Amino acid sequence: MLRLITFLVIVGTSYTLPAQSISFDIDYEDGIIKSSYLIKDNYVFKVNNKGSIEAVYIFNNQSEAQDL
C-alpha cells in the first residue's frame, strides 16, 4: 500500500493532474484500494494495490480514456 501511495505522489508531483486523471476501485468490505487508474492523454495505467502496473490501455483520444 505504501508503494501505491508513493507512486501516486511521485506521479502527482511530476504532472499537473486534472481531477479526472486518477480514479480508484475500492473494496468497501475490507476498506482497501483494490486498484487505481492513472490517465495521461489517451493512455490509462491500471495500478494494483501493491504499486505494480497491471495493464496499460491505449485509446484513440483523451475523452475516450476518461470514460473508462
Order of alpha helices (4+ residues) and beta strands (2+ residues): alpha-beta-beta-beta-beta-alpha
